[in-house]
Amino acid sequence: MKTLIFTILFIATSPISTWAIAQNIYKCGSSYSQTPCPDATVLKINDDRSPAQQKQTKGAARSDKKLAATMEKKRVAEEKIALTEQRAVTKKWAKSGEADLIEPTASPASRTGSKRMKPKTTRPGDVTGEVPASEESPPTAKTAKKKPRQD
């Protein structure tokens, strides 16, 4: 019973210790500080907006919050539909035997890019041929003859 009373008392008094105390802000040259310095000026930070402007700002914040929640719900629903469609396609590919040919989970961005040509494997009995290298010396680069300058 004592612990219950102590817990209730602690919870009831905890907001008192967290009250914010207003502090002065001092401008010292081009920097700001909570401690005064020589030739410091005290800044008074007040909300100079009228009550109507404050109300309008809070209303705009509320409407933005509602819009964001609506957009998030729409996005989640679209992602759910896309995931369901992807699963259906994956099941279809698995049933048709095309699953080993096409990777359905890879995104289109990961499938793009340069494709390397794999060397063809040879089967026993295949005939392959090579072009023999010529024994002639490699061709040399031709140099252009310089014409004399005519001034």
N, C-alpha and C positions, 0 to 999 in steps of 0.2 A: 504494500500500500504506500509505503514511504517513497519507493522508487517512482510510482505513478505520479504522486504529488510533485516530486522533484522534477520529473520530466515535463509535466504541464507547466510548472513555474519557469523552467528553463526555456521552453518554447515561447511562452508569453513574454519573457523579458529579452529574448534574443534580438528582436527588431530594434530595441532601444540602443543597443551597442553598435548598430550599423547605420545610424543616422549620419548623413553627410553634413559636414560643417563647412560653411562657406569660407573660402580662403581668398586673400587678396593676391592678385597677379601683378607683378612688377615688371616694367619694361626697362631694361638696362642697356641702353644703346640699341643694338640690333638683336638682342637676345631677350628671352622672357624667363622669369624665375619666380619661385614662391618666396624667396628670401630677398629682402630689400638690399640694394647696393647704393653706393654714393650716386647722387643725381638720378635716382630712379623715379619713375612716374607710376602711380597706381592706376591700373586699368579697371574701369567699371564695365563689367560684361552684363548687359541687360538684354532681354528680349524686347526690342522696341516695336514689335508687331502689335497691331490692335487685336482685341479679342476676336473680331470677325476674321482677321487674317489667320490667326492661330487655328480657329475652327475650320476654316477652309483648308488649311494645310493638313490637319488631322483627317478631314473627310477625304482628301485626295489620297492620303496614305492608306486609308481603309479601302477605297475603291481599287487602288493598285494591288493591295493584298488579295482582294477578292478575284481580280483579273488574273493574278499570278496563280492562284489556286485552281481557277477554271482551266487555264492553259496547261497546268500540270496534269490535271485529270484527263484532259483531252490527249495529251502526249502519252500518258500511261496506257490509255485505252487503245491508241493507235499502235503502240509497241506490242500490246497484248495480241491484237489482231494479226500483226506481222509475224509474231512468234508462232501463233496458231497456224497461219498459212505455211510458214517454213517447215513446221513439223509435219504438216499434211504432205508437202512436196517430198520431204525426206522419206516418209513412209511409202509414198508412191514409188520413188526411185528404188527403195530397198526391195519392194515387191517385184518390180520389173527387172531387176538385175542390173540396172545402170548405176548402182551406188558405187561400184568400183571404177567407173569411168568419169564420173563427175563428183566433185567434192561439194556437197550442198552447203556445208557450214562455212566455207571460205567466203569472205566478203568480196564484192567485185573489185575493190581496191587492191586486195592481195593477189588477185589473179592477173592483174595487168602487169605490164613490164616486158622486158625482153625474155624470150623463151629460148633456151639453149637446145640446139639440135643434139639429140642423143645418137651416138654411132649405132648403125644397124648391126645387129649381131648376125654372124654367119652361121649357117647350118652345115653340118657335114655334107659334103658333096657339092656345095656351091663353088662356083669358079670365080675367082677374083683376079683382077689383072692390074698391073702397075705400068705406068709409062716410064721407060728407062730414062735416066738423066743423061743429057747430052754431054759428050766429052769435050765440047768446045769451051773456050774460055768465056766467061760471062761478058755480055756486051758492056762496053765502056761508055761513059757519058760523053756526048759530043760537046766540044767546046766551040763557042762562036769566035770567029776571028774578029779582032778589034780593028775598026777602021780608023785611020789616022784623022785627027781633028783638022778641020779646015777653018781657019779663022779669017 
